[in-house]
Amino acid sequence: MRDENALTCDVAIVGAGPAGIAAACRIAEAGRSVVVLDEGLGPGGQVWRPKLGGLQPKVARQWIARLQATRAVVRESTSVYDVAREATGRFILRAESSGIGVSVSASHVILATGARERFLPFPGWTLPNVVGIGGAQALLKTGMDVAGRRVVIAGSGPLLLPVAASLAAAGAKLLLVAEQAPAARVRRFATSLWRRPKTLVQAATLRSAFLRTRYAMGTWVRSAGGDGVVREVTVTNGQTSETIACDLLCAAFGLLPNTQLARLLGCETVDGTVHVGPTQETSVSNVYCAGEPTGIGGVELALVEGEIAGLSAVGLSVPQRLASIRASLEREMKMLDLAFALRPDVSTLAHANTIVCRCEDVRLRDLDARWTSRQAKLYTRAGMGPCQGRICGAALESMMGWSSDSVRPPVQPARLDAFLSDDHTSSAPEGAR
Amino acid sequence: MSGKRVDIVVNGKAISVLAGATVATALLNAGESGFRQSVSGEARGPVCGMGICYECRVTIDDLPQQRACLRVAESGMRIETGVPVA
Protein backbone atom coordinates (compact mmCIF):
# COMPACT_ATOMS: atom_id res chain seq x y z
CA MET A 1 0.00 0.00 0.00
CA ARG A 2 1.19 3.47 -0.77
CA ASP A 3 2.23 5.42 2.30
CA GLU A 4 0.97 8.97 1.96
CA ASN A 5 3.84 10.28 4.07
CA ALA A 6 6.59 8.58 2.05
CA LEU A 7 6.14 9.79 -1.50
CA THR A 8 8.07 8.98 -4.65
CA CYS A 9 7.92 11.12 -7.77
CA ASP A 10 9.85 12.43 -10.76
CA VAL A 11 10.12 16.00 -9.49
CA ALA A 12 9.81 17.39 -5.97
CA ILE A 13 9.12 21.11 -5.65
CA VAL A 14 9.63 23.10 -2.47
CA GLY A 15 7.27 26.05 -2.33
CA ALA A 16 3.78 26.55 -3.75
CA GLY A 17 4.09 30.23 -4.61
CA PRO A 18 3.89 31.42 -8.22
CA ALA A 19 7.21 29.81 -9.25
CA GLY A 20 6.39 26.43 -7.68
CA ILE A 21 2.86 26.42 -9.11
CA ALA A 22 4.03 27.27 -12.65
CA ALA A 23 6.74 24.61 -12.50
CA ALA A 24 4.31 21.98 -11.18
CA CYS A 25 1.79 22.76 -13.96
CA ARG A 26 4.42 22.28 -16.68
CA ILE A 27 5.67 19.02 -15.16
CA ALA A 28 2.27 17.47 -14.54
CA GLU A 29 1.02 18.56 -17.97
CA ALA A 30 3.97 16.67 -19.47
CA GLY A 31 2.63 13.54 -17.79
CA ARG A 32 5.30 13.33 -15.12
CA SER A 33 4.72 12.91 -11.40
CA VAL A 34 5.29 15.92 -9.17
CA VAL A 35 4.93 16.61 -5.45
CA VAL A 36 4.83 20.19 -4.13
CA LEU A 37 5.59 20.81 -0.45
CA ASP A 38 4.57 24.13 1.07
CA GLU A 39 4.63 25.57 4.56
CA GLY A 40 1.60 27.81 4.06
CA LEU A 41 -2.09 27.19 4.53
CA GLY A 42 -2.80 26.88 0.81
CA PRO A 43 -1.19 27.34 -2.60
CA GLY A 44 -0.19 30.87 -3.67
CA GLY A 45 2.71 31.77 -1.42
CA GLN A 46 2.92 35.15 0.26
CA VAL A 47 2.17 37.27 -2.78
CA TRP A 48 -1.09 35.47 -3.61
CA ARG A 49 -2.24 35.00 -0.03
CA PRO A 50 -6.01 35.59 -0.03
CA LYS A 51 -7.64 38.08 2.29
CA LEU A 52 -9.69 36.30 4.97
CA GLY A 53 -13.06 35.54 3.43
CA GLY A 54 -11.90 36.96 0.09
CA LEU A 55 -10.58 35.65 -3.18
CA GLN A 56 -7.05 35.41 -4.50
CA PRO A 57 -6.14 37.70 -7.43
CA LYS A 58 -7.50 36.56 -10.79
CA VAL A 59 -4.11 35.47 -12.15
CA ALA A 60 -3.61 33.37 -9.01
CA ARG A 61 -7.00 31.71 -9.37
CA GLN A 62 -6.21 30.88 -13.01
CA TRP A 63 -2.86 29.29 -12.17
CA ILE A 64 -4.21 27.38 -9.18
CA ALA A 65 -7.15 26.08 -11.25
CA ARG A 66 -4.65 24.98 -13.91
CA LEU A 67 -2.63 23.18 -11.22
CA GLN A 68 -5.69 21.54 -9.73
CA ALA A 69 -6.66 20.19 -13.14
CA THR A 70 -3.47 18.09 -13.10
CA ARG A 71 -2.41 15.08 -11.04
CA ALA A 72 0.19 17.14 -9.14
CA VAL A 73 0.22 16.40 -5.41
CA VAL A 74 0.32 19.52 -3.22
CA ARG A 75 1.03 19.14 0.50
CA GLU A 76 0.22 22.22 2.57
CA SER A 77 1.40 23.09 6.11
CA THR A 78 4.50 21.01 5.38
CA SER A 79 7.89 22.45 6.34
CA VAL A 80 10.93 20.98 4.59
CA TYR A 81 13.86 20.78 6.99
CA ASP A 82 16.32 18.66 5.03
CA VAL A 83 17.22 17.70 1.48
CA ALA A 84 20.06 15.43 0.43
CA ARG A 85 21.36 13.51 -2.56
CA GLU A 86 21.48 9.79 -1.99
CA ALA A 87 24.06 7.33 -3.34
CA THR A 88 21.59 6.34 -6.07
CA GLY A 89 21.63 9.95 -7.33
CA ARG A 90 18.03 10.49 -6.27
CA PHE A 91 17.10 13.21 -3.82
CA ILE A 92 15.38 12.76 -0.52
CA LEU A 93 13.44 15.62 1.06
CA ARG A 94 12.36 15.48 4.67
CA ALA A 95 9.58 17.60 6.11
CA GLU A 96 7.32 18.00 9.10
CA SER A 97 3.57 18.39 8.88
CA SER A 98 1.90 18.92 12.28
CA GLY A 99 4.38 16.67 14.03
CA ILE A 100 4.29 13.97 11.35
CA GLY A 101 7.32 13.20 9.20
CA VAL A 102 6.85 13.47 5.44
CA SER A 103 9.54 12.35 3.01
CA VAL A 104 9.74 12.60 -0.74
CA SER A 105 12.10 10.74 -3.03
CA ALA A 106 12.60 12.39 -6.43
CA SER A 107 15.01 12.30 -9.35
CA HIS A 108 14.82 16.11 -9.78
CA VAL A 109 14.26 18.93 -7.33
CA ILE A 110 12.96 22.46 -7.95
CA LEU A 111 13.57 24.96 -5.18
CA ALA A 112 10.93 27.70 -5.24
CA THR A 113 11.42 28.79 -1.65
CA GLY A 114 10.57 32.47 -2.08
CA ALA A 115 11.86 35.37 -0.06
CA ARG A 116 11.67 36.78 3.42
CA GLU A 117 11.94 40.36 4.65
CA ARG A 118 15.22 41.97 5.59
CA PHE A 119 15.10 43.24 9.16
CA LEU A 120 17.81 45.54 10.49
CA PRO A 121 18.06 46.14 14.24
CA PHE A 122 17.24 49.57 15.68
CA PRO A 123 16.52 50.51 19.30
CA GLY A 124 13.01 49.26 20.10
CA TRP A 125 12.65 46.88 17.13
CA THR A 126 11.89 43.95 19.45
CA LEU A 127 8.83 45.66 21.00
CA PRO A 128 5.52 43.92 20.34
CA ASN A 129 3.56 45.61 17.52
CA VAL A 130 6.73 46.40 15.62
CA VAL A 131 6.21 44.16 12.59
CA GLY A 132 7.52 43.74 9.07
CA ILE A 133 5.95 45.45 6.09
CA GLY A 134 5.13 42.22 4.30
CA GLY A 135 4.48 40.98 7.84
CA ALA A 136 1.77 43.61 8.29
CA GLN A 137 0.28 42.61 4.94
CA ALA A 138 0.22 38.93 5.95
CA LEU A 139 -1.39 39.73 9.30
CA LEU A 140 -3.95 42.03 7.65
CA LYS A 141 -4.89 39.37 5.14
CA THR A 142 -5.37 36.82 7.90
CA GLY A 143 -7.79 39.12 9.72
CA MET A 144 -5.81 41.63 11.82
CA ASP A 145 -8.09 44.52 12.81
CA VAL A 146 -6.35 47.88 12.31
CA ALA A 147 -9.41 50.16 12.23
CA GLY A 148 -8.60 53.41 14.00
CA ARG A 149 -5.05 52.33 14.90
CA ARG A 150 -2.20 54.76 14.31
CA VAL A 151 0.28 53.17 11.93
CA VAL A 152 3.69 54.20 10.56
CA ILE A 153 5.47 52.39 7.71
CA ALA A 154 9.23 52.78 7.42
CA GLY A 155 11.24 50.76 4.95
CA SER A 156 12.15 50.53 1.32
CA GLY A 157 10.97 49.38 -2.07
CA PRO A 158 7.79 48.90 -4.07
CA LEU A 159 6.17 46.76 -1.35
CA LEU A 160 5.48 49.93 0.67
CA LEU A 161 2.74 51.05 -1.72
CA PRO A 162 0.38 48.04 -1.65
CA VAL A 163 0.80 47.61 2.09
CA ALA A 164 0.06 51.30 2.73
CA ALA A 165 -3.00 51.04 0.47
CA SER A 166 -4.25 47.91 2.30
CA LEU A 167 -3.77 49.50 5.71
CA ALA A 168 -5.64 52.64 4.64
CA ALA A 169 -8.45 50.56 3.13
CA ALA A 170 -8.73 48.61 6.39
CA GLY A 171 -9.38 51.85 8.27
CA ALA A 172 -5.97 52.40 9.85
CA LYS A 173 -4.85 55.95 10.66
CA LEU A 174 -1.78 55.79 8.46
CA LEU A 175 0.44 58.62 9.70
CA LEU A 176 3.58 58.31 7.59
CA VAL A 177 5.13 56.16 4.88
CA ALA A 178 8.91 56.58 5.01
CA GLU A 179 11.09 55.35 2.12
CA GLN A 180 14.80 55.25 2.87
CA ALA A 181 15.87 55.73 -0.76
CA PRO A 182 16.48 59.36 -1.72
CA ALA A 183 13.75 61.09 -3.75
CA ALA A 184 16.04 61.66 -6.75
CA ARG A 185 16.75 57.93 -7.12
CA VAL A 186 13.09 56.94 -6.78
CA ARG A 187 12.08 59.63 -9.29
CA ARG A 188 14.70 58.51 -11.80
CA PHE A 189 13.39 54.95 -11.48
CA ALA A 190 9.77 56.05 -11.95
CA THR A 191 10.79 57.95 -15.10
CA SER A 192 12.50 54.83 -16.45
CA LEU A 193 9.15 53.03 -16.18
CA TRP A 194 7.71 54.85 -19.21
CA ARG A 195 8.02 51.59 -21.13
CA ARG A 196 5.73 49.96 -18.57
CA PRO A 197 2.74 52.29 -18.34
CA LYS A 198 0.75 49.53 -16.61
CA THR A 199 3.20 49.53 -13.71
CA LEU A 200 3.06 53.31 -13.44
CA VAL A 201 -0.75 53.31 -13.39
CA GLN A 202 -0.66 50.57 -10.77
CA ALA A 203 1.70 52.60 -8.57
CA ALA A 204 -0.42 55.74 -8.99
CA THR A 205 -3.59 53.84 -8.08
CA LEU A 206 -1.97 52.43 -4.96
CA ARG A 207 -0.66 55.88 -3.99
CA SER A 208 -4.12 57.40 -4.44
CA ALA A 209 -5.41 54.98 -1.79
CA PHE A 210 -3.43 56.80 0.91
CA LEU A 211 -3.19 60.31 -0.52
CA ARG A 212 -3.78 61.99 2.83
CA THR A 213 -0.67 60.32 4.25
CA ARG A 214 2.78 61.78 3.82
CA TYR A 215 5.07 59.60 1.66
CA ALA A 216 8.51 60.82 2.67
CA MET A 217 11.56 59.82 0.61
CA GLY A 218 15.06 59.79 2.05
CA THR A 219 13.56 59.10 5.47
CA TRP A 220 14.21 56.12 7.69
CA VAL A 221 13.46 54.76 11.15
CA ARG A 222 15.89 55.62 13.95
CA SER A 223 14.22 54.09 16.98
CA ALA A 224 10.96 52.92 18.49
CA GLY A 225 9.85 53.43 22.08
CA GLY A 226 7.25 51.96 24.38
CA ASP A 227 6.55 50.12 27.61
CA GLY A 228 6.03 46.47 26.70
CA VAL A 229 4.43 47.51 23.42
CA VAL A 230 5.36 50.14 20.81
CA ARG A 231 4.08 53.65 21.62
CA GLU A 232 6.15 55.89 19.34
CA VAL A 233 8.66 55.88 16.50
CA THR A 234 11.41 58.33 15.65
CA VAL A 235 12.29 58.81 11.99
CA THR A 236 15.03 60.92 10.46
CA ASN A 237 16.12 62.30 7.12
CA GLY A 238 19.70 62.64 8.32
CA GLN A 239 19.29 66.28 9.29
CA THR A 240 16.16 66.45 11.39
CA SER A 241 14.28 63.83 13.38
CA GLU A 242 10.63 63.52 14.19
CA THR A 243 8.85 61.42 16.83
CA ILE A 244 5.37 60.13 16.05
CA ALA A 245 3.02 58.38 18.47
CA CYS A 246 1.77 55.09 16.98
CA ASP A 247 0.15 51.75 17.82
CA LEU A 248 1.73 49.72 15.02
CA LEU A 249 5.08 50.23 13.33
CA CYS A 250 5.81 48.38 10.10
CA ALA A 251 9.55 48.39 9.49
CA ALA A 252 11.68 46.26 7.15
CA PHE A 253 14.25 46.85 4.43
CA GLY A 254 13.33 45.00 1.28
CA LEU A 255 13.34 41.29 0.55
CA LEU A 256 15.96 38.55 0.82
CA PRO A 257 16.08 35.28 -1.15
CA ASN A 258 15.57 32.09 0.87
CA THR A 259 18.61 30.02 -0.07
CA GLN A 260 19.00 27.60 2.86
CA LEU A 261 17.94 24.43 1.03
CA ALA A 262 19.93 25.37 -2.07
CA ARG A 263 23.05 25.90 0.01
CA LEU A 264 22.40 22.65 1.84
CA LEU A 265 22.53 20.86 -1.53
CA GLY A 266 25.77 22.66 -2.36
CA CYS A 267 24.32 24.95 -5.03
CA GLU A 268 26.55 27.88 -5.86
CA THR A 269 25.28 31.27 -4.65
CA VAL A 270 26.36 34.71 -5.82
CA ASP A 271 25.66 37.77 -3.65
CA GLY A 272 23.06 35.86 -1.66
CA THR A 273 21.18 34.56 -4.71
CA VAL A 274 21.19 31.05 -6.16
CA HIS A 275 23.19 30.97 -9.39
CA VAL A 276 21.28 29.35 -12.27
CA GLY A 277 21.85 28.76 -15.97
CA PRO A 278 19.44 29.34 -18.88
CA THR A 279 17.30 26.32 -17.89
CA GLN A 280 17.13 27.49 -14.23
CA GLU A 281 19.39 24.57 -13.33
CA THR A 282 21.71 25.31 -10.40
CA SER A 283 25.39 24.33 -10.20
CA VAL A 284 24.19 20.94 -8.88
CA SER A 285 22.81 18.85 -11.71
CA ASN A 286 19.09 18.00 -11.57
CA VAL A 287 18.52 20.72 -8.99
CA TYR A 288 16.64 23.74 -10.33
CA CYS A 289 15.75 27.02 -8.70
CA ALA A 290 13.02 29.50 -9.66
CA GLY A 291 11.55 32.73 -8.38
CA GLU A 292 12.91 34.96 -5.62
CA PRO A 293 15.85 32.71 -4.54
CA THR A 294 17.57 33.47 -7.87
CA GLY A 295 17.15 37.22 -7.25
CA ILE A 296 14.18 39.28 -6.08
CA GLY A 297 12.03 39.72 -9.18
CA GLY A 298 8.34 39.64 -8.34
CA VAL A 299 5.42 37.50 -9.49
CA GLU A 300 5.78 37.76 -13.27
CA LEU A 301 9.43 36.75 -13.25
CA ALA A 302 8.73 33.96 -10.75
CA LEU A 303 6.04 32.53 -13.04
CA VAL A 304 8.31 32.57 -16.08
CA GLU A 305 11.24 31.06 -14.18
CA GLY A 306 8.91 28.42 -12.75
CA GLU A 307 7.66 27.46 -16.19
CA ILE A 308 11.21 27.26 -17.53
CA ALA A 309 12.38 25.15 -14.57
CA GLY A 310 9.40 22.81 -14.92
CA LEU A 311 9.88 22.29 -18.64
CA SER A 312 13.62 21.78 -18.24
CA ALA A 313 13.31 19.36 -15.34
CA VAL A 314 11.31 16.98 -17.55
CA GLY A 315 13.60 17.41 -20.52
CA LEU A 316 11.42 19.68 -22.64
CA SER A 317 12.85 22.64 -24.51
CA VAL A 318 12.13 26.18 -23.40
CA PRO A 319 10.14 28.34 -25.86
CA GLN A 320 12.04 31.45 -26.93
CA ARG A 321 9.06 33.56 -25.80
CA LEU A 322 9.63 32.60 -22.13
CA ALA A 323 13.36 33.23 -22.34
CA SER A 324 12.85 36.74 -23.73
CA ILE A 325 10.22 37.68 -21.14
CA ARG A 326 12.67 36.54 -18.47
CA ALA A 327 15.48 38.63 -19.94
CA SER A 328 13.41 41.80 -20.09
CA LEU A 329 12.02 41.38 -16.55
CA GLU A 330 15.54 40.77 -15.24
CA ARG A 331 16.71 44.08 -16.71
CA GLU A 332 13.90 45.93 -14.95
CA MET A 333 14.69 44.26 -11.66
CA LYS A 334 18.29 45.44 -11.85
CA MET A 335 17.02 49.03 -12.08
CA LEU A 336 14.72 48.43 -9.13
CA ASP A 337 17.66 47.14 -7.09
CA LEU A 338 19.66 50.30 -7.88
CA ALA A 339 16.74 52.63 -7.11
CA PHE A 340 16.07 51.13 -3.70
CA ALA A 341 19.63 50.22 -2.69
CA LEU A 342 20.01 50.60 1.06
CA ARG A 343 21.80 53.65 2.44
CA PRO A 344 24.60 52.71 4.86
CA ASP A 345 22.82 54.61 7.67
CA VAL A 346 20.25 51.83 8.11
CA SER A 347 22.94 49.29 9.01
CA THR A 348 24.21 51.37 11.94
CA LEU A 349 20.96 52.06 13.81
CA ALA A 350 21.56 49.62 16.67
CA HIS A 351 23.01 50.94 19.93
CA ALA A 352 25.35 48.90 22.17
CA ASN A 353 22.35 47.75 24.20
CA THR A 354 20.16 46.87 21.20
CA ILE A 355 19.31 43.19 20.74
CA VAL A 356 20.63 41.96 17.38
CA CYS A 357 19.73 38.25 17.63
CA ARG A 358 16.09 38.10 18.69
CA CYS A 359 16.00 34.35 19.39
CA GLU A 360 18.94 34.37 21.79
CA ASP A 361 18.73 38.02 22.96
CA VAL A 362 22.31 38.77 21.95
CA ARG A 363 23.05 42.50 22.12
CA LEU A 364 25.36 44.49 19.89
CA ARG A 365 27.78 45.06 22.76
CA ASP A 366 28.15 41.25 23.16
CA LEU A 367 29.75 41.02 19.71
CA ASP A 368 33.31 41.77 18.62
CA ALA A 369 33.81 43.23 15.15
CA ARG A 370 36.98 41.13 14.74
CA TRP A 371 35.01 37.88 14.95
CA THR A 372 33.54 35.79 12.14
CA SER A 373 29.87 34.75 12.22
CA ARG A 374 31.04 31.34 13.39
CA GLN A 375 32.86 32.84 16.36
CA ALA A 376 29.79 34.92 17.19
CA LYS A 377 27.75 31.71 17.22
CA LEU A 378 30.20 29.86 19.43
CA TYR A 379 30.73 32.69 21.92
CA THR A 380 27.25 34.24 22.11
CA ARG A 381 24.77 31.85 20.39
CA ALA A 382 23.89 34.60 17.89
CA GLY A 383 22.09 32.86 15.01
CA MET A 384 21.61 29.57 16.87
CA GLY A 385 17.98 30.01 17.89
CA PRO A 386 14.84 28.65 16.23
CA CYS A 387 14.96 31.05 13.26
CA GLN A 388 18.43 29.66 12.48
CA GLY A 389 19.81 33.07 11.54
CA ARG A 390 17.06 33.93 9.07
CA ILE A 391 16.59 37.29 10.81
CA CYS A 392 19.96 38.09 12.42
CA GLY A 393 22.12 36.49 9.73
CA ALA A 394 21.35 39.14 7.12
CA ALA A 395 21.43 41.88 9.77
CA LEU A 396 24.89 40.88 10.94
CA GLU A 397 26.07 40.66 7.35
CA SER A 398 25.02 44.30 6.81
CA MET A 399 26.27 45.49 10.18
CA MET A 400 29.49 43.51 10.69
CA GLY A 401 30.28 42.29 7.19
CA TRP A 402 29.93 38.70 8.38
CA SER A 403 28.97 36.33 5.60
CA SER A 404 26.40 33.69 6.43
CA ASP A 405 27.78 30.59 8.04
CA SER A 406 27.48 27.16 6.43
CA VAL A 407 24.05 25.62 6.60
CA ARG A 408 23.27 22.27 8.20
CA PRO A 409 20.14 20.16 8.55
CA PRO A 410 17.63 20.59 10.02
CA VAL A 411 17.40 24.04 8.42
CA GLN A 412 14.50 24.83 10.71
CA PRO A 413 13.18 23.31 13.93
CA ALA A 414 11.21 20.11 13.54
CA ARG A 415 9.56 17.97 16.17
CA LEU A 416 11.33 14.77 17.14
CA ASP A 417 8.15 12.88 16.25
CA ALA A 418 8.77 13.90 12.65
CA PHE A 419 12.27 12.38 12.65
CA LEU A 420 11.00 9.20 14.26
CA SER A 421 8.09 8.76 11.85
CA ASP A 422 10.26 9.28 8.76
CA ASP A 423 9.62 6.20 6.66
CA HIS A 424 12.14 6.65 3.88
CA THR A 425 15.24 6.09 5.99
CA SER A 426 15.87 5.68 9.67
CA SER A 427 18.86 7.98 9.87
CA ALA A 428 18.08 11.27 11.56
CA PRO A 429 20.00 14.12 9.94
CA GLU A 430 23.24 15.25 11.46
CA GLY A 431 22.63 17.92 14.05
CA ALA A 432 19.22 16.60 15.07
CA ARG A 433 18.81 16.51 18.78
CA MET B 1 -15.86 39.39 5.25
CA SER B 2 -18.32 36.98 6.79
CA GLY B 3 -18.97 37.58 10.46
CA LYS B 4 -18.73 33.91 11.39
CA ARG B 5 -16.88 33.40 14.63
CA VAL B 6 -15.32 30.55 16.59
CA ASP B 7 -14.66 30.28 20.33
CA ILE B 8 -11.14 29.65 21.60
CA VAL B 9 -9.61 29.74 25.07
CA VAL B 10 -6.69 32.10 25.65
CA ASN B 11 -4.86 31.80 28.97
CA GLY B 12 -7.96 30.18 30.47
CA LYS B 13 -10.34 32.87 29.21
CA ALA B 14 -12.89 32.11 26.48
CA ILE B 15 -12.88 34.54 23.57
CA SER B 16 -14.70 34.67 20.26
CA VAL B 17 -12.58 35.24 17.14
CA LEU B 18 -13.14 35.58 13.41
CA ALA B 19 -13.52 32.21 11.73
CA GLY B 20 -10.58 31.56 9.44
CA ALA B 21 -8.22 33.94 11.26
CA THR B 22 -4.83 32.63 12.22
CA VAL B 23 -4.07 32.19 15.90
CA ALA B 24 -1.73 35.19 15.55
CA THR B 25 -4.37 37.60 14.30
CA ALA B 26 -6.97 36.18 16.67
CA LEU B 27 -4.68 36.97 19.60
CA LEU B 28 -3.74 40.42 18.27
CA ASN B 29 -7.41 41.31 17.78
CA ALA B 30 -8.11 40.19 21.35
CA GLY B 31 -5.51 42.71 22.56
CA GLU B 32 -2.74 40.20 23.27
CA SER B 33 0.55 41.70 22.12
CA GLY B 34 3.05 39.59 24.11
CA PHE B 35 2.99 36.11 22.60
CA ARG B 36 6.16 34.64 24.04
CA GLN B 37 8.73 35.55 26.63
CA SER B 38 12.22 35.92 25.20
CA VAL B 39 15.24 34.25 26.82
CA SER B 40 15.96 37.48 28.75
CA GLY B 41 12.32 37.93 29.72
CA GLU B 42 11.05 40.44 27.14
CA ALA B 43 7.55 40.16 25.68
CA ARG B 44 7.57 39.42 21.96
CA GLY B 45 4.87 39.30 19.32
CA PRO B 46 4.50 38.49 15.61
CA VAL B 47 6.98 40.16 13.24
CA CYS B 48 7.16 38.42 9.85
CA GLY B 49 3.66 36.94 9.73
CA MET B 50 4.91 34.05 7.58
CA GLY B 51 6.69 31.54 9.80
CA ILE B 52 10.23 32.85 9.44
CA CYS B 53 10.96 34.74 12.65
CA TYR B 54 9.56 32.38 15.31
CA GLU B 55 8.60 35.36 17.50
CA CYS B 56 4.88 34.46 17.67
CA ARG B 57 5.40 31.10 19.36
CA VAL B 58 2.62 30.09 21.76
CA THR B 59 1.38 26.86 23.31
CA ILE B 60 -1.55 25.41 21.37
CA ASP B 61 -3.51 22.53 22.95
CA ASP B 62 -0.54 21.74 25.24
CA LEU B 63 1.91 21.63 22.34
CA PRO B 64 4.58 24.27 23.07
CA GLN B 65 6.48 26.48 20.59
CA GLN B 66 3.84 26.57 17.87
CA ARG B 67 4.03 29.41 15.35
CA ALA B 68 0.74 31.27 15.81
CA CYS B 69 0.93 32.77 12.32
CA LEU B 70 0.86 29.35 10.63
CA ARG B 71 -2.21 27.94 12.39
CA VAL B 72 -5.85 28.75 11.82
CA ALA B 73 -7.84 29.28 15.03
CA GLU B 74 -10.22 26.38 15.49
CA SER B 75 -13.19 26.04 17.76
CA GLY B 76 -12.16 24.89 21.25
CA MET B 77 -8.43 25.54 20.75
CA ARG B 78 -6.59 26.27 23.99
CA ILE B 79 -3.77 28.78 23.75
CA GLU B 80 -1.20 29.86 26.31
CA THR B 81 0.90 32.97 25.77
CA GLY B 82 3.96 34.30 27.56
CA VAL B 83 5.35 30.86 28.31
CA PRO B 84 9.07 31.20 29.05
CA VAL B 85 11.34 28.99 26.98
CA ALA B 86 12.67 26.11 29.08
Interface residues (C-beta under 8 A of the other chain):
Chain A: E39 G40 L41 Q46 K51 L52 G53 G54 S77 S79 G99 R116 E117 F119 T126 P128 N129 V130 V131 G132 G134 G135 A136 Q137 A138 L139 T142 G143 M144 D145 G228 V229 I355 R358 C359 E360 D361 G385 P386 C387 R390 I391 P413
Chain B: M1 S2 L18 G20 A21 T22 A24 T25 A26 L28 N29 S33 G34 F35 S38 V39 S40 E42 A43 R44 G45 P46 V47 C48 G49 M50 G51 I52 C53 Y54 E55 R57 L63 Q65 C69 L70 V72
